Amino acid sequence: MDMLPLIAVASAAFLIAGTVKGIAGIGLPTAAIALMTLFTDPRTAIALVLFPMIGSNAWQLWREGEIIRTAKRYWLFSLVLFAGVTITAFSTRDAGDRFLLVALGVVILIFVAVSWKKLVPPVPDKYDTAAQIGFGVFAGFIGGMTAAWGPPMAMYLATRGVQKDEFVRATGFMIFVGSLPLCYAYARLGFLTGPLSGVSIAMLIPAIAGFSLGEILRRRLSVEGFRNAILIVFVFLGLNLIRRAIWYG
């Protein structure tokens, strides 16, 4: 895709994805990548999402506060996630578009299932260390391939029964930490080129604008109704990615 159409498509995708994140606290990479892969290849979509992921989650974490307490609470999950993303990103560098499309589609459907049906049981405090390591490994594996580790992260937080504000703080911190090694890996592997870096940085503007709009909507609209509508859209996006992988080429 030429640069100007790519910028137009990405701007619309990040405005929508930022709005979803402002309402739900997560979903920016999942929504943005799913939308952009309708028009471009998965590697380009993932590369474009990197700087908005870093910037929007740094902004989210700063706005919510209690950064030190959040880091102390979730340092183990974040450390495992950091290592897992790094290892997976480099080890799957030769993965083809068909494989990435399937992986993205499956991740999106898992995201919908976890968000909609809350399928994970609570985990007692004494097993929290094991839960952080287990879900952190899962998140690192998924994130290193697809940049969308929201499902395992949300699953872990659901097992801990965290409240809304804590959920937003935790996801902001963990996504920010996981974004750093993925950005480094994509730059080293040549997927994040100079021109794509410039576009990705520019996408901070629609992402933050959408995030601010989502925060306003979160206070004024029925979050449950909006969430359900978004999840229905995600179901079709995930199924379409899998369909495209089956008939790829």
C-alpha positions in Angstrom: 0.0 0.0 0.0 1.2 3.5 -0.8 2.1 5.8 2.1 -0.7 8.3 1.9 -3.5 5.6 1.8 -1.7 3.8 4.6 -1.7 6.9 6.7 -5.4 7.5 6.1 -6.3 3.9 6.9 -4.1 3.8 10.0 -5.4 7.1 11.3 -9.0 5.9 11.2 -8.0 2.6 12.8 -6.2 4.2 15.6 -8.9 6.7 16.3 -11.4 3.8 16.7 -8.9 1.6 18.6 -8.0 4.5 20.9 -11.7 5.0 21.7 -12.0 1.3 22.6 -9.0 1.6 24.9 -10.3 4.7 26.5 -13.6 2.9 27.4 -12.2 -0.6 28.3 -8.6 0.1 29.3 -7.3 -2.5 26.8 -7.9 -3.3 23.1 -5.9 -0.7 21.2 -3.5 -3.2 19.5 -6.2 -5.8 19.1 -8.6 -3.4 17.4 -6.0 -1.4 15.4 -4.2 -4.5 14.0 -7.5 -6.2 13.2 -8.7 -3.2 11.2 -5.4 -2.5 9.5 -5.0 -6.1 8.3 -8.1 -5.6 6.2 -5.9 -3.3 4.0 -2.3 -4.2 4.7 -0.1 -7.1 5.7 0.2 -8.3 9.4 3.9 -7.2 9.8 3.2 -3.7 8.7 0.1 -3.5 10.9 2.1 -4.7 14.0 4.9 -2.3 13.2 2.5 0.7 13.0 0.9 -0.2 16.4 4.2 -0.1 18.4 4.7 3.6 19.2 1.0 4.2 19.8 1.1 1.2 22.2 4.0 2.7 24.1 2.7 6.2 24.1 -1.0 5.5 25.0 -0.1 3.1 27.8 2.5 5.5 29.3 -0.3 8.2 29.2 -2.8 5.8 30.7 -0.4 4.8 33.5 0.5 8.4 34.2 -3.2 9.5 34.3 -4.1 6.7 36.7 -1.2 7.2 39.1 0.2 4.8 41.7 3.0 3.8 39.3 5.4 2.5 42.0 2.7 0.4 43.7 1.6 -1.0 40.4 5.2 -1.9 39.4 5.7 -3.7 42.8 2.4 -5.6 42.4 2.9 -6.8 38.8 6.7 -6.9 38.4 6.9 -10.7 38.0 4.2 -10.9 35.3 5.9 -7.9 33.5 9.4 -9.5 33.7 8.2 -12.8 32.3 6.2 -10.9 29.6 9.3 -8.9 28.7 11.4 -12.0 28.3 8.7 -13.9 26.5 8.0 -11.2 24.0 11.7 -10.8 23.2 12.4 -14.5 22.7 9.2 -15.1 20.6 9.6 -12.0 18.4 13.1 -13.1 17.3 12.3 -16.8 17.1 9.2 -16.3 14.9 10.8 -13.7 12.6 10.4 -16.0 9.6 6.7 -16.7 10.2 4.6 -16.0 7.1 1.6 -13.8 6.7 -0.8 -16.8 6.7 0.5 -18.0 10.1 0.2 -14.5 11.5 -3.3 -14.0 10.2 -4.4 -17.3 11.9 -2.6 -16.3 15.1 -4.2 -12.9 15.2 -7.7 -14.3 14.4 -7.4 -16.9 17.3 -6.1 -14.2 19.7 -9.0 -12.0 18.9 -11.5 -14.8 19.5 -9.9 -15.6 22.8 -10.1 -11.9 23.7 -13.8 -12.0 23.0 -14.4 -15.1 25.0 -12.5 -13.9 28.0 -14.0 -10.4 27.9 -17.6 -11.6 27.3 -18.0 -14.8 29.3 -15.4 -14.4 32.0 -14.4 -18.0 31.7 -11.5 -18.0 34.2 -12.0 -19.1 37.8 -10.5 -17.1 40.7 -7.0 -18.0 41.9 -6.2 -17.9 45.6 -3.4 -15.5 46.9 -1.1 -18.4 47.6 -1.0 -19.3 43.9 -0.5 -15.8 42.6 3.2 -16.2 41.9 2.5 -19.3 39.8 -0.4 -17.5 38.0 1.8 -14.5 37.2 4.5 -16.8 35.7 2.1 -19.0 33.8 0.0 -16.2 32.3 3.1 -14.1 31.7 4.6 -16.9 29.6 1.3 -17.2 27.6 1.2 -13.4 27.2 4.8 -13.2 26.0 4.3 -16.0 23.5 1.2 -14.4 22.1 2.6 -10.9 22.2 5.8 -11.7 20.5 3.9 -13.0 17.5 0.9 -10.7 17.3 1.5 -7.6 19.6 -1.9 -8.4 21.1 -1.4 -10.0 24.6 -4.6 -8.5 26.0 -6.4 -11.9 26.3 -3.9 -13.7 28.7 -3.3 -10.4 30.6 -7.1 -10.0 31.0 -7.4 -13.6 32.0 -4.8 -13.2 34.8 -6.4 -10.0 36.1 -9.8 -11.8 36.1 -8.4 -14.6 38.3 -7.4 -11.9 40.8 -10.8 -10.2 40.7 -9.3 -6.7 40.3 -11.6 -3.7 40.2 -12.0 -1.3 37.3 -9.4 1.3 38.3 -6.8 -1.3 39.3 -7.5 -3.1 36.0 -6.7 0.1 34.0 -3.5 0.8 36.0 -2.3 -2.8 35.7 -3.0 -3.1 32.0 -1.3 0.2 31.3 1.8 -0.8 33.1 2.1 -4.4 31.6 1.3 -3.3 28.0 3.9 -0.5 28.3 6.6 -2.9 29.6 5.8 -5.5 26.9 5.8 -3.0 24.1 9.4 -2.0 24.6 11.1 -5.3 23.6 8.7 -5.8 20.7 9.6 -2.4 19.4 13.3 -3.2 19.8 12.9 -6.6 18.1 11.0 -5.2 15.1 13.6 -2.5 14.6 16.5 -5.0 14.7 14.7 -7.5 12.4 13.9 -4.7 9.8 10.1 -4.8 10.2 10.0 -1.3 11.7 11.7 0.8 9.0 12.4 4.5 9.2 9.3 5.5 7.2 7.0 3.2 9.2 8.5 4.5 12.4 7.5 8.0 11.4 4.0 6.9 10.6 3.7 5.0 13.8 4.9 8.0 15.9 2.3 10.2 14.0 -0.4 7.7 14.9 0.0 8.7 18.6 -2.2 11.7 17.7 -5.4 9.8 16.6 -4.7 7.1 19.3 -4.5 9.7 22.1 -7.5 11.6 20.6 -9.5 8.4 20.6 -8.4 7.5 24.1 -9.6 10.9 25.4 -12.9 10.4 23.6 -13.2 6.9 25.1 -12.7 8.3 28.6 -15.5 10.7 28.1 -17.8 8.0 26.7 -16.9 5.7 29.6 -18.5 8.3 32.0 -21.5 9.0 29.9 -22.6 5.8 28.1 -23.5 2.3 29.0 -20.1 0.7 29.0 -21.7 -2.8 29.0 -23.8 -2.1 25.8 -20.8 -0.6 24.0 -18.5 -3.4 25.1 -20.9 -6.0 23.8 -21.2 -4.2 20.4 -17.4 -4.0 20.1 -17.0 -7.7 21.0 -19.5 -8.6 18.3 -17.4 -6.7 15.8 -14.3 -8.4 17.1 -15.9 -11.8 16.5 -16.4 -11.0 12.8 -12.9 -9.5 12.5 -11.3 -12.6 14.1 -13.3 -15.0 11.9 -12.4 -12.9 8.8 -8.7 -13.1 9.6 -8.9 -16.9 9.8 -10.9 -17.0 6.6 -8.3 -14.9 4.8 -5.5 -17.2 6.1 -7.3 -20.3 4.7 -7.7 -18.7 1.3 -4.5 -16.7 1.4 -2.8 -16.2 -1.9 
